[in-house]
Amino acid sequence: MYSEQSTTTASDYEFLRRVVFDQSQNVLEPARDYLFETRLARLVRNENLSSLDQLVAHMRTRRSPRLERVVAEAMTINETSFFRDGRPFELLKSVVLPALIERRRAQRSLHLWSAASSSGQEAYSLAMLIRESFPELASWKIRIEGTDLSSEMVEKAQQGRYHRIEINRGLPVLNVVRYFDHTGEDWFAKPELRRLCNFRVANLCQSLPFHEPFDIILLRNVMLYFSDDTRRTLLREIHRLLTPDGYLFLGSSEQPIEPVLWQTLLTGGTCHYQPRQTSTA
């Protein structure tokens, strides 16, 4: 049984913060150490240990890449909802997608990426937006990639299975009826929606599993706990993976760390970015 009395030391927390940084590049401040107790409680139980300090001692004694990854995944923030912060989706609907559709009529394809997609709501929101507002794209090749560090979140996204409470967060009733089936308290994305989305595990701070460029990348609320060096490296990789006329969406409190690489656009009160073609790219 998991012990309610913690004897975890400052050194133990420092060790755990270092594990999280090494695995995910997330910088956790000591003020957030209390989160380890709750978020790692299940891992402690699964390892048949009785306390967090025992887990740390176990990890110090024998190096375990599996445990290190699980710790990092557990400490990753997976806050998401359907159509979260609706303004970017309004901009996609009214400006960005119409412009891209016009420019892609010859190729008849669009490639979108929801980075750090958590349990998949952002990617499925993109799929619903395309199906609902742009029926002419039914014959196009549409690919929506969703990636996340957490294998547990990716598995949930692949299943397209959401509890009633998750469905009620930001999802219009009409979309629920059209794009989800339900059994009891659980709702399941219909096949027509799931066919548009592909989910896989990927670490944004390591080698990314993509070669073809994207027309739209959503990297929202991802870099809040990254160091400046990590942000710089990631955004350079994002710049490489975005088509020259593509669009990048960040969180409302985020901005590119190297403005020389990005042209800032402000439409309807929503910032988004296009890559500048420079010799430093």
Sequence and secondary structure as in RCSB ss.txt:
>XXXX:A:sequence
MYSEQSTTTASDYEFLRRVVFDQSQNVLEPARDYLFETRLARLVRNENLSSLDQLVAHMRTRRSPRLERVVAEAM
TINETSFFRDGRPFELLKSVVLPALIERRRAQRSLHLWSAASSSGQEAYSLAMLIRESFPELASWKIRIEGTDLS
SEMVEKAQQGRYHRIEINRGLPVLNVVRYFDHTGEDWFAKPELRRLCNFRVANLCQSLPFHEPFDIILLRNVMLY
FSDDTRRTLLREIHRLLTPDGYLFLGSSEQPIEPVLWQTLLTGGTCHYQPRQTSTA
>XXXX:A:secstr
   SS    HHHHHHHHHHHHHHH B   GGGTHHHHHHTHHHHHHTT SSHHHHHHHHHHS  HHHHHHHHHHH
S     TT SHHHHHHIIIIIHHHHHHHTTTTTEEEEEETT TTSHHHHHHHHHHHHH GGGGGSEEEEEEEES 
HHHHHHHHHTEEEHHHHTTT  HHHHHHHEEEETTEEEE HHHHTTEEEEE  TTS  S  S EEEEEETT STT
B HHHHHHHHHHHHHHEEEEEEEEE TT   S GGGEEEEEETTEEEEEE   TT 
